[in-house]
Amino acid sequence: MKSITWKIFLYLLLVFVSVAGITFPIVEKPVAWYEFPFIPGLEENAKIIFFHVPTAWLTVIAFLMSSFFSFKYLRRKNLDDDAKAYASAQLGMIFCILATVTGAVWAKFAWGSYWSWDPRQTSIFALLLIYGALFALRSSIESEEKRATLSAVYSLIAFVTVPFFIFIMPRIMKGLHPGSADDTNAGPVVDFKMNSSMQLIFFLSLIGFTILYFWMWKVGYKSIIYRDKLNKQLITPDISGQGG
């Protein structure tokens, strides 16, 4: 019963955030509770932050979780930790792609082009390549323990690049994205030039998407563990049958 209750809550929360984020108007001087303020440099495009920022945020969280459980695997050699790290890395890639897509949509309306190799776009593209290599590595190794060990080491090294590409590089280089070194408007994510209603929707969006991530991660790593156990059970009778 509790499982169904929180899932209904999560569904309603994400629906509310999506509807509010899309339909609530942006005006010069907000008066009503459902009105968002006009933000120089972003205008109507500011609504994308309710979806773009949470996906970028969860990209970092997912890759952080992946590196954490990779470290745990190297210490304990428990394949369940490898499953948790792998499931989180998968979600990290999904949210990284979503952050790239939502960012490209925003760029089309703000800059006139989906892609312009802005430092922010370049950095997230680099992360896609780095973590894409992780999946290529895993698929090329058959041994379960060797695959888990090499993946864990690679994941730890890969995560070192995440803070640089997400938080440092886009802010020290000149670019079109809000928060860049030469940004004169300082977008809402940097200085939070929002009214209380906009902040409420923004934080509810972060909370809702974060809960969604942890639910997807739990389902993901459990399915990986069950799949591996089932594969082992299917292989074991074949081996014993050949021995007889």
C-alpha positions in Angstrom: 0.0 0.0 0.0 2.8 2.4 0.9 4.6 1.6 -2.4 1.5 2.6 -4.4 0.9 5.7 -2.3 4.3 7.3 -2.9 4.2 6.4 -6.6 0.9 8.2 -6.9 2.4 11.1 -5.1 5.4 11.1 -7.4 3.1 10.9 -10.5 1.0 13.8 -9.3 4.0 15.9 -8.4 5.7 15.4 -11.8 2.4 16.2 -13.5 1.9 19.4 -11.5 5.5 20.5 -12.1 5.2 19.8 -15.9 1.8 21.6 -16.2 2.9 24.5 -14.1 6.3 24.8 -15.7 4.8 24.9 -19.2 1.5 26.9 -18.7 2.3 29.5 -16.0 2.9 32.8 -17.8 6.0 34.9 -17.6 5.2 38.6 -17.1 7.1 41.9 -16.5 5.6 42.4 -13.0 4.1 39.3 -11.5 1.0 39.9 -9.3 -0.8 36.5 -9.2 0.7 33.5 -7.5 0.9 31.6 -10.8 2.9 34.2 -12.6 6.7 34.0 -13.2 9.0 37.0 -13.5 10.6 38.2 -16.7 14.3 37.4 -16.6 16.6 39.4 -18.9 18.5 37.1 -21.3 16.1 34.2 -20.9 12.5 35.6 -21.4 10.0 32.8 -22.2 12.9 30.4 -22.5 13.4 30.5 -18.8 10.7 27.7 -18.4 13.2 25.1 -19.7 15.0 25.3 -16.4 12.2 23.2 -14.8 13.3 20.3 -16.9 16.9 21.1 -18.1 18.4 21.8 -14.7 16.9 18.7 -13.0 18.2 16.4 -15.8 21.7 18.0 -15.5 21.5 17.7 -11.7 20.7 14.0 -11.9 23.5 13.4 -14.4 25.9 14.4 -11.7 24.0 12.5 -8.9 23.9 9.3 -11.1 27.6 9.4 -12.0 28.5 10.2 -8.3 26.4 7.2 -7.2 28.1 5.0 -9.8 31.6 6.0 -8.6 30.6 5.5 -5.0 29.4 1.9 -5.6 32.4 1.3 -7.9 34.6 2.2 -4.9 32.6 -0.1 -2.7 33.0 -2.9 -5.2 36.8 -2.5 -5.3 36.8 -2.8 -1.5 34.4 -5.6 -1.0 34.3 -7.4 -4.4 30.6 -7.8 -4.1 29.0 -8.1 -7.5 25.8 -6.4 -6.1 27.8 -3.2 -5.8 28.8 -3.5 -9.4 25.2 -3.9 -10.4 24.3 -0.8 -8.5 27.2 1.2 -10.1 26.2 0.0 -13.5 22.5 0.8 -13.1 23.4 4.3 -11.9 25.8 4.8 -14.8 23.0 3.8 -17.2 20.7 6.4 -15.7 23.5 8.9 -15.8 23.7 8.5 -19.5 20.0 8.8 -20.0 19.8 12.0 -18.0 22.9 13.3 -19.7 21.2 12.8 -23.1 18.0 14.4 -21.8 20.1 17.4 -20.5 21.7 17.7 -23.9 18.4 17.5 -25.8 16.6 20.0 -23.5 19.6 22.3 -23.7 19.6 22.0 -27.5 15.9 22.9 -27.7 16.6 26.0 -25.4 19.6 26.9 -27.6 17.4 26.9 -30.7 15.0 29.5 -29.3 17.7 31.5 -27.5 20.6 31.4 -30.0 18.9 30.4 -33.2 20.7 27.1 -33.5 20.4 23.7 -31.8 24.2 23.3 -31.5 26.9 25.9 -31.5 29.7 24.2 -29.5 29.2 26.5 -26.6 31.5 25.5 -23.7 28.5 24.0 -21.8 27.5 22.0 -24.9 31.0 20.9 -25.5 31.5 19.8 -21.9 28.3 17.7 -21.8 29.2 16.1 -25.1 32.6 15.2 -23.7 30.8 13.5 -20.7 28.7 11.5 -23.2 31.8 10.2 -24.9 33.6 9.4 -21.6 30.8 7.4 -20.1 29.9 5.9 -23.5 33.3 4.3 -23.4 32.4 2.7 -20.1 29.6 0.8 -21.7 31.9 -0.2 -24.6 34.4 -1.5 -22.1 31.8 -3.5 -20.2 30.5 -5.1 -23.4 33.9 -6.2 -24.5 34.7 -8.2 -21.4 33.1 -11.6 -20.7 34.6 -12.4 -17.3 32.2 -11.1 -14.6 34.8 -10.2 -12.0 37.3 -8.7 -14.5 34.5 -6.7 -16.1 33.4 -5.4 -12.7 36.9 -4.5 -11.6 37.9 -2.7 -14.8 34.6 -0.9 -14.9 34.9 0.2 -11.3 38.4 1.6 -11.9 37.3 3.4 -15.1 34.2 4.8 -13.3 36.3 6.3 -10.6 38.6 7.9 -13.1 35.7 9.1 -15.3 34.0 10.8 -12.4 37.0 13.0 -11.7 36.2 14.8 -15.0 32.5 15.4 -14.0 33.1 18.5 -11.7 35.4 20.0 -14.2 33.1 19.6 -17.2 29.8 20.5 -15.4 30.9 23.2 -12.9 34.3 24.6 -13.8 34.8 24.7 -17.6 31.5 26.4 -18.5 32.1 29.1 -16.0 35.7 30.0 -16.7 35.2 30.2 -20.5 33.3 32.7 -22.5 30.1 31.4 -24.0 26.4 31.9 -24.7 25.0 29.9 -21.8 23.8 31.7 -18.7 26.5 31.7 -16.1 29.4 31.8 -18.5 32.5 33.9 -17.8 31.1 36.9 -19.9 27.4 36.5 -19.0 26.1 40.0 -18.0 22.7 38.8 -17.1 23.6 35.9 -14.8 20.8 33.4 -15.4 18.4 32.3 -12.8 20.3 29.2 -11.9 23.3 31.3 -11.0 21.7 34.2 -9.0 18.1 32.8 -8.6 16.4 35.8 -10.0 13.0 34.1 -9.4 10.0 35.0 -7.4 8.6 32.6 -4.7 6.3 30.8 -7.1 9.0 30.1 -9.6 11.4 28.9 -6.9 8.6 26.6 -5.6 8.1 25.0 -9.0 11.8 24.7 -9.5 12.6 23.0 -6.2 9.5 20.7 -6.6 10.9 19.7 -10.0 14.3 18.9 -8.5 12.7 16.9 -5.7 10.3 15.1 -8.1 13.0 14.1 -10.6 15.4 13.1 -7.8 12.8 10.7 -6.3 12.2 9.4 -9.9 15.9 8.7 -10.3 16.2 6.7 -7.0 13.1 4.7 -7.9 14.4 3.9 -11.4 17.9 3.1 -10.0 16.4 0.7 -7.4 14.4 -1.1 -10.1 17.4 -1.1 -12.4 20.0 -2.6 -10.1 17.6 -5.2 -8.8 16.7 -6.3 -12.3 20.4 -6.7 -13.1 21.0 -8.8 -10.0 18.0 -11.0 -10.7 19.1 -11.4 -14.4 22.6 -12.4 -13.4 21.3 -14.9 -10.8 18.9 -16.4 -13.4 21.7 -16.7 -16.0 23.9 -18.5 -13.4 21.0 -20.9 -12.6 20.6 -21.7 -16.3 24.3 -22.3 -16.9 24.8 -24.5 -13.8 22.5 -27.4 -14.9 24.2 -27.4 -18.3 27.6 -27.8 -16.7 26.4 -30.6 -14.3 24.6 -32.3 -17.2 27.8 -32.4 -19.2 29.7 -33.7 -16.3 27.3 -36.6 -15.9 
